[in-house]
Amino acid sequence: MSNAMFRVFVVIGLVAVAVGLSLFTVNERDLAIKLQLGKVVESGYEPGLHVKIPVVQNIRKFPRRILTIEDSPDRVFTAEKKALKVDFFVKWRIVDPVRFYTSTGGSLLFANDRLGEIIKNAVVTEFGKRSVREAISAERAELMRDMLVTATTTAEDLGVELIDFRVKQVELMDEVKNAVYAQMNEERARTAAELRAEGRAEAERIRAEADRERTIILADANRESEQIRGEGDAEAAEIYANAYENDPEFYAFYRSINAYKNSMGKSNDLLVLDPNNEFFRYLNQSSGE
C-alpha cells in the first residue's frame, strides 16, 4: 500500500471518528441536555439524531419515565403528640432537565435523597396537623393530597414533578399502642355504660307505663264489676221484694232454709239454741202445716 493510500484511509478514519463524535441520538425514553465546558447550552431535544461539537460539548441524558421513591420516617408525631410510623411511596419524573442538572448535578441518587427529605418534611408537617383518628380514617385521601401539595412546591425547584403520593401503612409505635388501646377500651366502656343507662331508663319508662295501664285496667274492671254487682244486687233485691209481696210466708220459709243450710252444713259445728227458738220454727212444723 502506498503512502498516498494510507493517508487517504487515515483521513477517512479521522473523518469517521469526528462524525461519530459529532452525532448523538435521543430516544423517546430519555431527556437530553447539551453541555459546553460544564454549562448547559441546549435542551429540549426531540427523539432522533442530533449534532454536537466533539470534545468541547458533551451530552447528559436522564430518564423520561416515572420513578418511585419508597421510604418511611423514623417517627411522625400527630397533633396529640402520638408517635407513628408511616410507610409511603411517591411517583415522580423529571420535567425540566436543565433545572434538574443545575440543582442535583444530574445525579439520580442525590435527587432521590433530596426528594426523600422534602417528602418526609411534608409527611411530618401534615401529620402534625391531625389526630391519630383523622390520620387513619376516611380523611387519609385528603391527608395524602395535602402532603402532595406541600411537597410539590419545593420539588419544583429540582426540576421534577410529583405525580402521586400514597401512604401504604400507618402504624403506632410500640410505646403508643398500649395507651391508644387503653383509650379505645375506655371509650368503648363509656359507650357501653351509656347504652346500659339508656336501656335501664327505657325499661323503667316501659315498666311505669305498664303499671299505669295495669292500674287503669284494674280500676276500670273494678268499677265495671261493682256496677254489675250493684245492678245484680238491685235486681235480686227487686226479685226478693216481689217474692215477699206475692207470698211473705214462702219468702220467710226460703230464708230459713238458707239459714239452716249455711249454719248446719259444716262439720264440727256446734249450735246451742233453745228448741223453742223462732229459728227452728219450720223444723218444728215439719208436718207440713
Summary of the structure (lengths in Angstrom):
residues: 289
radius of gyration: 55.2
end to end distance: 186.0
largest distance: 188.2
contacts: 698
relative contact order: 0.07
helix: 58%
strand: 20%
